[in-house]
Amino acid sequence: MVNDKIFENLDRLGFSLMEPKEDFNANKTLAEVVKSKDTRLWEAFPVLLANAAHEYSFDKDQVLKNLITREDQESFQDLLLLSLALYQYYHLSFDWSNQLKKQLSDQDAVRLQKFRNNIAYGDIFYVGKKRFIPDRLFEIFNNYFKKDAKKTKQLKEKYEELSLEYALSQVFSPKQKELFKKKLKGEPLNKTEREYYSRAVKKKVSALANPDLHRLAQKLMQY
């Protein structure tokens, strides 16, 4: 049975379902995922682990401290190996995952390679008696990274928008900036606005459009 607390915390690890609370512990949340024995959460484990390691202080030993039974500890180790195998399949390399691979026993290294082969050939396999289908792993992993890429794009666009606003504010007064945007959008200007645009804004626009001025400004920014 999966309780609501797990889902509250999973949002912080990329499994968005509801708003997280402040008392968040990534390692404890990963342990709760393991103990849940919920197939859909186990299928999402590679995503959750990647987020835990990237955004928070993932610590394998801390996760294990929250896993009492040997069965849960073994399941966690297998999910860890499965995650590393999936990253390897996608040619993803992280400092923390490389460090984990260096610490693997010979037996775990063999199991990692077995998971890698299962994933590569689309073979069904089992973790803690749970049936895993590689296509499901691909679907969850790809959906997350598509969403993550979209979010990154949105953040980049927002940053560029804010940067442009800042740059315009350094050159134009609020009224001049307003006329600059109206002209750019092709919106009509009244007589007073046209005169002011021609007298004050257009001269600055012409200067900004000068390629030599732009080149010299870029050069100065290097010093």
N, C-alpha and C positions, 0 to 999 in steps of 0.2 A: 504494500500500500504506500503510495507516494503522497506525502503531506504537502500542504500549501507552502510551507517554509522553504522547501527545496526549490520550488518554482520561483519564489520571490528572489532567491539568490542566483538562480540560473540565468536570470535576465542579465546579470552583471557579466556572465561568461558567454554571452552571445546567443542565448536561447530565450529570446524576448517573449514573455508572456504577461508580465505585469511589472509595476514599478518596484524597484528594490528598496530595502530598508538600509539604514546606516550600519547596523551591526552585522557586517558582511565579512566572512572569512572564506577565502577561495579554497584553501586546503580542506577545511571542514565540509564545504559544499561538495567538493569532488568526492570526499569520503561518503557523503550522504547519497550521492549518485550511485556509487558502487553498491552500497547497502540496500538501495531501493530495488535492485534486481529488475528494474524496469527496462525492457528491451529498447524502447525508443530513446531513453536517456543514454543507455550504453552505446547506441548507434551514434549518438551525438558527442560521445566522449572525446574523440579527437579534436573537435571544435572547441569544446569546453576547456580541454587541457591547453590548447594553443593560446586561448584567451587568458587563462589563468597564469600562464608563464609570461605572456607579453604584457598584460595590464597589471598583474598583481604579483605577490611574492610566492610563486609556486615552490613548494618544498616537499619532495617525495616522502621524506621521513615524517613530516608533520601530517601528511595524509594517512600514513600507516599508523600513526599514534591514535587516529580516530577510527581505526578498523580493528576490532577486537578478535574476531574469529579468523582462523587460518584460511577458511574458505573465502572470506572477503578480501584478505590480503593477497591471496593467489589470483582472485578475479581482478583486483586492482593492477597487479603486475601484468596480467594478460592484456588488460585494456591499455596499459601503458605501452606494451610491445606492439599492440595493434595500431595504436596512434602513430608510433614511430615508423611502422611499416607503411601506413597510409601517407605520411609525410614523404617518405622515401619514394613511394610510387609517384607522387606529384613533383618530385625533385625539389622539395622544400627543405631548406637547411637552416637551423637555428643554433645559436651558441649553446643554449640550454639542452636541446635535444642531442646535439653532438656530444655534449658532456655525459648525458645519460647513457648513450650508446657505448662510450668508453668504459663505463662502469658495469656493463652487462657481463654475466657469467657466460661460459661457453654454451651452457644449456639454453640460456635466454637468447643468445645470439642465434642459435639454431631455430628456436621458436619464432624469433623475429623474421628470419628468412622464410619460414614456413607461411607466416601470415602474409608476407610480401608476395609470395607465389600464389596464395589463395586469391589475393586481391587482383594480381596481374592477370590471372587466368579465369577470373570470375567464378571460382569454386566456393560453394557453401562451406562454412566452417562453424565451429562452436567455441564460445567463451563462457565458462561457468554454466554450462548446460543451455546457454542461450544460442539460438540459431542466427547466424549472421549471413546476409546476402550482400556481396560486394556492391551491387547496383544501388542498394539502399544507402550504403556508406557514401558512394559517389554523389548521390542526389542531395543528401544532407550537407556534405562538405562543399559541393559546388554552389548550392543555394546560399549557404552562409557567406562564401567569399564573393558571390555576386552582390549580395546585400551590402557587404563590407566595402566593396569597390564603389557601389552607388553612394554610400555614406561618405566615403573619402572624396568622391567627385563633388558631392554637395558641399562638403566642408571647403574644398578647394575653390569652388565657385563663390561661396560666401566670403572667403578670405580675399579673393580677387575683387569682389564687389566692394568690400570694406576698404581695401587698398586704394581702389579707384576713387572712392569718396574722399579718402584722406588726401590723395594727391590733388584732386580738384579743389579741395578746401585750401591747399597751400598756394594755389594760383589765382583762384577766383573768389570774389566776395559771395555771400549767400545768394544775392540777387543775380550776379553774373553766372553763378553755377546753375541757377534755375533756368536762365535764358539759354545757356549752353545745352542743357538737356532737352529743352523744348525744341530748339533748332535741330538737334540731333535726331529727335523723334519725328521731325517734320510737322510739328504742331504750329498753328498760325500765331504770329506775333502781332500785337496791336502797333499803332504808329509810334507810340512812346518807346515800346520795347524794341522795335526795329531800329530806331535812332540810337538807343543806348547800346544795343548789340553792335551796331556798326562802329560806334564811337569808342567803345571800351573792350567788348568781348572779342570781336573779330580780330583785333590787333594781337591779342594774346594767343588766340587760336592759330593765327598765321605763324607766330613765333614758335609755338609748340610743334607745328607741322614741319618746321624747317629741319631737314635731315642732318645738316651740319651742326646745328645747335643740339640736336638729340645725341649725336655722336660725341660731341664735346662734353655734354652732361654725363653720359655713360662713362666717359674716360675719367672725369673728375670723381665719380663715385668709387673708382678703384683705389683712390688715394686715401 
